[in-house]
């Protein structure tokens, strides 16, 4: 898969780092592209500060980093990295996740240059802690909202891509796939009985997701409609979900489609998104399906169990039931109150 950025705009040392992340560590192309963009912003900031360029100006975006070399990187200090992180929050208004990813890119580059290649003797980013994350509960659709969204797609009979779109949203809500996992599915990733699908997750790790009746039904309808019947499943590298031009559907196209149906169903104002559909699948499975947290971890493709534990948050219904079980719940009047009547 080609870079989404112009790799020629980056110096040899960063290209070497990108190749290492892809070939040795098995990072996805998307992750490496994000690292490249973050490192470009970082070095542009360092250059801008050294040359009196306003980091909030148009000139900042024109700064070239192609001449950055090992000798230049050797002079970067921990204080400059802290200064950059302050800039990302105060000026660029980056939230926790964006700041943490930028720091991860910086730490990754310096670790590569010190530990893996020995270009540097000291790592100025080694002891910088990741920005603290304000823990929030995952935002998800209620069961009623999820059904409403599916009905909205199902009833959009004028859409030429209705079966495809219904299939995509059904998979999101039932399987909890990531966006890039769904977009990357090929026909050959489905077994003949449509009992399961193979997806490629983070770190290029494959996993099997088993398909329930709802997923199997919409998949059969979709495959029949596009004449992609089972006897053609031996076609290699044939994308499952296609655009109107019969090319693999893009991330942005899926996102636009989901936003369209969220708006049509009256849920657009609730700030739901494709990723919230993944949260919905995980939450509904855990809260109403009595799914073991360790099983849910494998379904979602999480590396660590503590990542999955965010879905063990107590639902409003459970909290209401707990309050109702309080032995004082029925005590509405004291003896003193009755005496005053």
C-alpha positions as a printed NumPy array, in Angstrom:
array([[  0.   ,   0.   ,   0.   ],
       [  1.488,   3.377,  -0.993],
       [  2.103,   6.199,   1.43 ],
       [ -0.657,   8.774,   1.701],
       [  2.062,  11.388,   2.182],
       [  4.891,  12.26 ,  -0.182],
       [  7.725,  10.213,   1.263],
       [ 10.227,  12.211,  -0.835],
       [  9.556,  15.208,   1.423],
       [ 11.16 ,  13.372,   4.345],
       [ 14.883,  13.009,   5.122],
       [ 16.628,   9.603,   4.907],
       [ 16.629,   9.058,   8.677],
       [ 12.833,   9.381,   8.911],
       [ 12.331,   7.212,   5.834],
       [ 14.498,   4.576,   7.506],
       [ 12.348,   4.834,  10.637],
       [  9.156,   4.486,   8.574],
       [ 10.479,   1.373,   6.846],
       [ 11.37 ,  -0.134,  10.228],
       [  7.857,   0.497,  11.578],
       [  6.298,  -1.115,   8.515],
       [  8.616,  -4.042,   7.83 ],
       [  9.888,  -5.016,  11.289],
       [  7.233,  -3.876,  13.758],
       [  4.342,  -4.634,  11.42 ],
       [  2.575,  -1.311,  11.91 ],
       [ -0.227,  -0.488,   9.505],
       [  0.331,   1.956,   6.663],
       [ -2.183,   4.295,   8.268],
       [ -0.256,   4.352,  11.554],
       [  3.06 ,   5.011,   9.805],
       [  1.517,   7.8  ,   7.718],
       [  0.236,   9.445,  10.906],
       [  3.694,   9.136,  12.487],
       [  5.261,  10.772,   9.425],
       [  2.85 ,  13.706,   9.58 ],
       [  3.427,  14.108,  13.32 ],
       [  7.207,  14.065,  12.893],
       [  6.963,  16.599,  10.08 ],
       [  5.004,  18.931,  12.368],
       [  7.541,  18.396,  15.163],
       [ 10.589,  19.227,  13.048],
       [  8.815,  22.132,  11.394],
       [  8.187,  23.516,  14.881],
       [ 11.844,  23.131,  15.883],
       [ 12.973,  24.847,  12.671],
       [ 10.361,  27.599,  13.054],
       [ 11.462,  28.414,  16.603],
       [ 15.101,  28.555,  15.547],
       [ 14.371,  30.882,  12.632],
       [ 11.775,  33.186,  14.179],
       [  8.868,  31.83 ,  12.124],
       [  5.424,  32.052,  13.694],
       [  4.203,  28.421,  14.166],
       [  0.651,  29.69 ,  13.623],
       [  1.433,  31.233,  10.219],
       [  1.001,  29.988,   6.651],
       [  4.794,  30.051,   6.316],
       [  5.008,  27.296,   8.932],
       [  3.255,  24.846,   6.586],
       [  5.823,  25.498,   3.877],
       [  8.867,  24.593,   5.986],
       [ 10.864,  21.731,   4.46 ],
       [ 12.392,  19.094,   6.733],
       [ 14.161,  17.165,   3.966],
       [ 17.612,  18.314,   5.138],
       [ 17.19 ,  17.032,   8.697],
       [ 20.052,  14.633,   9.462],
       [ 21.51 ,  12.737,  12.424],
       [ 23.72 ,  15.656,  13.465],
       [ 20.702,  17.956,  13.593],
       [ 18.664,  15.487,  15.653],
       [ 21.559,  15.097,  18.142],
       [ 21.072,  18.699,  19.27 ],
       [ 17.358,  18.377,  20.094],
       [ 16.688,  18.629,  23.824],
       [ 14.023,  17.37 ,  26.192],
       [ 12.943,  20.983,  26.777],
       [ 12.266,  21.441,  23.059],
       [ 10.058,  18.371,  23.059],
       [  8.103,  19.67 ,  26.071],
       [  7.791,  23.036,  24.332],
       [  6.373,  21.324,  21.242],
       [  3.81 ,  19.407,  23.307],
       [  2.66 ,  22.676,  24.909],
       [  2.309,  24.15 ,  21.43 ],
       [  0.155,  21.241,  20.237],
       [ -2.25 ,  21.779,  23.11 ],
       [ -2.3  ,  25.571,  23.439],
       [ -2.075,  26.593,  19.774],
       [ -3.212,  23.61 ,  17.719],
       [ -5.819,  22.653,  20.348],
       [ -4.938,  18.962,  20.09 ],
       [ -6.857,  16.688,  22.407],
       [ -5.268,  13.953,  24.511],
       [ -5.209,  11.3  ,  21.781],
       [ -3.513,  13.573,  19.225],
       [ -0.902,  14.773,  21.713],
       [ -0.218,  11.228,  22.865],
       [  0.228,  10.033,  19.277],
       [  2.647,  12.872,  18.479],
       [  4.701,  12.03 ,  21.541],
       [  4.632,   8.352,  20.587],
       [  6.015,   9.224,  17.15 ],
       [  8.802,  11.322,  18.687],
       [  9.675,   8.714,  21.307],
       [  9.621,   6.005,  18.637],
       [ 12.038,   7.898,  16.395],
       [ 14.517,   8.642,  19.185],
       [ 14.37 ,   5.069,  20.489],
       [ 15.022,   3.796,  16.953],
       [ 18.016,   6.129,  16.592],
       [ 19.515,   5.194,  19.968],
       [ 18.644,   1.535,  20.582],
       [ 18.185,   0.106,  17.082],
       [ 20.735,   2.075,  15.077],
       [ 23.111,   3.597,  17.606],
       [ 23.056,   6.971,  15.877],
       [ 22.527,   8.763,  19.212],
       [ 24.046,   8.17 ,  22.618],
       [ 21.248,   9.817,  24.6  ],
       [ 17.493,   9.764,  24.132],
       [ 15.943,  13.134,  25.101],
       [ 12.416,  11.691,  24.937],
       [ 13.05 ,   8.587,  27.035],
       [ 11.673,   9.873,  30.329],
       [  8.808,  12.004,  29.014],
       [  5.496,  10.615,  30.236],
       [  2.478,  10.406,  27.975],
       [ -0.171,  13.132,  28.53 ],
       [ -2.747,  12.112,  31.113],
       [ -5.966,  10.832,  29.647],
       [ -9.216,  12.079,  31.088],
       [-11.2  ,   8.872,  31.313],
       [-14.641,   9.064,  29.759],
       [-17.296,   6.448,  29.205],
       [-17.588,   5.221,  25.609],
       [-20.428,   6.865,  23.695],
       [-22.77 ,   4.356,  22.112],
       [-26.229,   3.949,  20.603],
       [-28.961,   2.463,  22.73 ],
       [-30.583,  -0.757,  21.525],
       [-33.591,   1.246,  20.298],
       [-31.352,   3.704,  18.451],
       [-29.376,   0.885,  16.829],
       [-32.603,  -0.707,  15.578],
       [-33.818,   2.681,  14.322],
       [-30.598,   3.175,  12.363],
       [-30.886,  -0.258,  10.755],
       [-34.564,   0.339,   9.882],
       [-33.653,   3.685,   8.316],
       [-31.167,   2.022,   5.968],
       [-33.518,  -0.878,   5.259],
       [-36.352,   1.473,   4.299],
       [-34.237,   3.666,   1.997],
       [-35.522,   1.844,  -1.081],
       [-34.477,   4.628,  -3.456],
       [-30.787,   4.096,  -2.676],
       [-28.894,   2.029,  -5.229],
       [-26.418,   0.997,  -2.536],
       [-28.999,   0.132,   0.133],
       [-28.021,  -3.539,   0.433],
       [-24.337,  -2.69 ,   0.641],
       [-24.92 ,   0.034,   3.227],
       [-27.231,  -2.168,   5.289],
       [-24.587,  -4.895,   5.239],
       [-21.857,  -2.509,   6.383],
       [-23.842,  -1.012,   9.261],
       [-25.09 ,  -4.462,  10.33 ],
       [-21.497,  -5.713,  10.544],
       [-20.427,  -2.66 ,  12.542],
       [-23.277,  -3.02 ,  15.032],
       [-22.981,  -6.793,  15.42 ],
       [-19.252,  -7.454,  15.134],
       [-17.598,  -4.296,  16.459],
       [-15.141,  -4.108,  13.555],
       [-12.796,  -1.19 ,  13.105],
       [-13.341,   0.931,  10.005],
       [-10.098,  -0.101,   8.306],
       [-10.819,  -3.761,   9.105],
       [-14.185,  -3.643,   7.352],
       [-12.896,  -1.717,   4.323],
       [-10.048,  -4.217,   3.928],
       [-12.243,  -7.337,   3.737],
       [-11.874,  -9.372,   0.529],
       [-14.292, -11.973,  -0.804],
       [-11.715, -14.634,   0.012],
       [-11.879, -13.617,   3.683],
       [-15.402, -15.07 ,   3.892],
       [-15.902, -18.809,   4.198],
       [-18.413, -20.459,   1.883],
       [-21.092, -20.797,   4.556],
       [-20.632, -17.175,   5.659],
       [-20.119, -18.427,   9.198],
       [-17.072, -16.265,   9.804],
       [-14.859, -13.585,   8.284],
       [-11.124, -13.003,   8.562],
       [-10.059,  -9.409,   9.26 ],
       [ -6.678,  -7.746,   9.441],
       [ -6.44 ,  -5.704,  12.632],
       [ -3.871,  -3.444,  14.248],
       [ -0.276,  -4.484,  13.821],
       [ -1.264,  -6.585,  10.785],
       [ -2.693,  -9.242,  13.107],
       [ -5.379, -11.477,  11.662],
       [ -8.369, -12.646,  13.651],
       [-11.568, -14.537,  12.933],
       [-14.943, -12.912,  13.637],
       [-17.922, -15.269,  13.702],
       [-21.069, -14.026,  11.992],
       [-24.543, -14.254,  13.52 ],
       [-27.823, -14.732,  11.635],
       [-28.31 , -11.01 ,  10.992],
       [-24.858, -10.677,   9.421],
       [-25.269, -13.814,   7.323],
       [-28.656, -12.669,   6.007],
       [-27.517,  -9.223,   4.857],
       [-24.319, -10.65 ,   3.39 ],
       [-26.271, -13.162,   1.282],
       [-28.592, -10.428,   0.024],
       [-25.677,  -8.148,  -0.787],
       [-23.6  , -10.843,  -2.502],
       [-26.551, -12.067,  -4.564],
       [-27.415,  -8.542,  -5.657],
       [-23.904,  -7.912,  -6.942],
       [-23.651, -11.356,  -8.549],
       [-20.753, -12.163,  -6.25 ],
       [-22.012, -15.662,  -5.581],
       [-20.081, -18.314,  -3.699],
       [-18.599, -19.957,  -6.794],
       [-16.682, -16.716,  -7.427],
       [-15.117, -16.635,  -3.979],
       [-11.853, -17.889,  -5.417],
       [-11.203, -14.469,  -6.966],
       [ -8.106, -13.204,  -5.167],
       [ -7.857,  -9.689,  -3.762],
       [-11.466,  -8.888,  -4.733],
       [-12.828,  -6.311,  -2.332],
       [-16.059,  -7.223,  -0.57 ],
       [-17.456,  -3.707,  -0.394],
       [-17.332,  -1.729,  -3.603],
       [-17.954,   1.85 ,  -4.616],
       [-20.2  ,   2.758,  -7.55 ],
       [-17.077,   2.549,  -9.719],
       [-16.552,  -1.045,  -8.585],
       [-13.426,  -0.127,  -6.651],
       [-12.763,  -0.909,  -2.99 ],
       [-14.843,   1.444,  -0.876],
       [-12.807,   4.069,   0.978],
       [-12.796,   5.   ,   4.66 ],
       [-14.234,   8.423,   3.864],
       [-17.047,   6.951,   1.775],
       [-18.085,   4.668,   4.637],
       [-17.946,   7.545,   7.119],
       [-20.073,   9.75 ,   4.846],
       [-22.612,   6.965,   4.427],
       [-22.899,   6.403,   8.184],
       [-23.342,  10.14 ,   8.844],
       [-26.01 ,  10.26 ,   6.141],
       [-28.115,   7.571,   7.787],
       [-27.543,   8.94 ,  11.279],
       [-29.001,  12.23 ,  10.034],
       [-31.889,  10.495,   8.276],
       [-32.764,   8.601,  11.455],
       [-32.713,  11.765,  13.574],
       [-29.556,  10.748,  15.456],
       [-27.199,  13.183,  13.771],
       [-27.296,  15.677,  16.621],
       [-25.95 ,  13.108,  19.089],
       [-22.442,  13.18 ,  17.588],
       [-22.331,   9.476,  16.8  ],
       [-19.771,   8.162,  14.313],
       [-18.446,   4.967,  12.743],
       [-16.285,   4.314,  15.792],
       [-19.34 ,   4.781,  18.034],
       [-20.945,   1.872,  16.176],
       [-18.007,  -0.266,  17.324],
       [-18.606,   0.965,  20.874],
       [-22.282,   0.091,  20.478],
       [-21.568,  -3.493,  19.435],
       [-19.184,  -4.011,  22.343],
       [-21.501,  -2.418,  24.899],
       [-24.614,  -4.295,  23.781],
       [-22.76 ,  -7.61 ,  23.727],
       [-21.418,  -7.065,  27.224],
       [-24.49 ,  -5.563,  28.871],
       [-27.311,  -7.487,  27.254],
       [-25.594, -10.551,  25.853],
       [-23.764, -11.644,  29.003],
       [-20.53 , -11.921,  27.027],
       [-17.426, -12.684,  29.081],
       [-14.988,  -9.763,  29.048],
       [-12.153, -12.026,  27.851],
       [-14.239, -13.223,  24.907],
       [-15.14 ,  -9.615,  24.103],
       [-11.429,  -8.749,  24.12 ],
       [-10.784, -11.319,  21.389],
       [-13.806, -10.247,  19.343],
       [-12.647,  -6.622,  19.339],
       [ -9.01 ,  -7.496,  18.682],
       [ -7.646,  -5.766,  21.78 ],
       [ -4.087,  -6.483,  22.887],
       [ -4.721,  -5.862,  26.58 ],
       [ -7.706,  -6.742,  28.731],
       [ -7.674,  -3.317,  30.395],
       [ -8.532,  -1.784,  26.995],
       [-11.701,  -3.872,  26.89 ],
       [-12.657,  -3.113,  30.483],
       [-13.986,   0.297,  29.494],
       [-17.086,  -1.583,  28.329],
       [-17.751,  -2.935,  31.794],
       [-19.122,   0.452,  32.837],
       [-22.463,   0.183,  34.597],
       [-25.462,   1.131,  32.485],
       [-28.077,   3.664,  33.577],
       [-30.633,   0.866,  33.806],
       [-28.406,  -1.124,  36.14 ],
       [-27.865,   1.921,  38.336],
       [-31.61 ,   2.59 ,  38.474],
       [-32.237,  -1.019,  39.474],
       [-29.549,  -0.794,  42.154],
       [-31.14 ,   2.332,  43.606],
       [-34.54 ,   0.64 ,  43.63 ],
       [-33.091,  -2.259,  45.65 ],
       [-32.057,   0.026,  48.504],
       [-34.089,  -1.043,  51.582],
       [-34.88 ,   2.605,  52.243],
       [-36.387,   3.122,  48.796],
       [-39.957,   2.678,  50.096],
       [-39.507,   4.83 ,  53.17 ],
       [-41.208,   8.054,  52.127],
       [-42.585,   9.344,  55.433],
       [-41.168,   9.468,  58.934],
       [-43.21 ,   9.025,  62.143],
       [-42.735,  12.704,  62.894],
       [-44.218,  13.598,  59.509],
       [-47.261,  11.431,  60.196],
       [-47.779,  13.033,  63.618],
       [-47.92 ,  16.459,  61.994],
       [-50.729,  15.439,  59.663]])
